[in-house]
Amino acid sequence: MSALSVAGVVLQMGGLLAGPLGRLFSIVVVVGLVVLVGRVVLRIAWRLVTIAATVIGLLLLMMFFLPRLL
């Protein structure tokens, strides 16, 4: 079954997600998607913070030990 046929069946049944349990299921699915996207974004942000801290730390050490170089 393709996604379009599944969507068609759901629409013909009067909306599986129309009831309270369906609404709860859709909310849980949306929250799950937000969490997955947030994990990816936080993973990228953590790498950027780590790289920035390393570069700044190296520059600080260079300024301390080699003041004339910078």
VENSUL-V715207 format. One record per residue. N is the residue number from 1. RES is the residue in three letters. PSI is psi in radians with two decimals (* if undefined). Layout:
N&RES&PSI / N&RES&PSI
This chain:
1&MET&2.32 / 2&SER&2.95 / 3&ALA&-0.59 / 4&LEU&-0.68 / 5&SER&-0.64 / 6&VAL&-0.74 / 7&ALA&-0.67 / 8&GLY&-0.73 / 9&VAL&-0.75 / 10&VAL&-0.72 / 11&LEU&-0.63 / 12&GLN&-0.47 / 13&MET&0.07 / 14&GLY&0.22 / 15&GLY&1.71 / 16&LEU&-0.49 / 17&LEU&0.16 / 18&ALA&-0.49 / 19&GLY&3.04 / 20&PRO&-0.64 / 21&LEU&-0.64 / 22&GLY&-0.72 / 23&ARG&-0.73 / 24&LEU&-0.74 / 25&PHE&-0.77 / 26&SER&-0.63 / 27&ILE&-0.73 / 28&VAL&-0.68 / 29&VAL&-0.75 / 30&VAL&-0.75 / 31&VAL&-0.70 / 32&GLY&-0.74 / 33&LEU&-0.70 / 34&VAL&-0.72 / 35&VAL&-0.75 / 36&LEU&-0.77 / 37&VAL&-0.70 / 38&GLY&-0.66 / 39&ARG&-0.73 / 40&VAL&-0.79 / 41&VAL&-0.75 / 42&LEU&-0.60 / 43&ARG&-0.76 / 44&ILE&-0.75 / 45&ALA&-0.71 / 46&TRP&-0.69 / 47&ARG&-0.72 / 48&LEU&-0.70 / 49&VAL&-0.72 / 50&THR&-0.76 / 51&ILE&-0.77 / 52&ALA&-0.74 / 53&ALA&-0.66 / 54&THR&-0.81 / 55&VAL&-0.78 / 56&ILE&-0.69 / 57&GLY&-0.73 / 58&LEU&-0.71 / 59&LEU&-0.68 / 60&LEU&-0.76 / 61&LEU&-0.69 / 62&MET&-0.69 / 63&MET&-0.56 / 64&PHE&-0.81 / 65&PHE&-0.46 / 66&LEU&1.23 / 67&PRO&-0.49 / 68&ARG&-0.31 / 69&LEU&-0.65 / 70&LEU&*
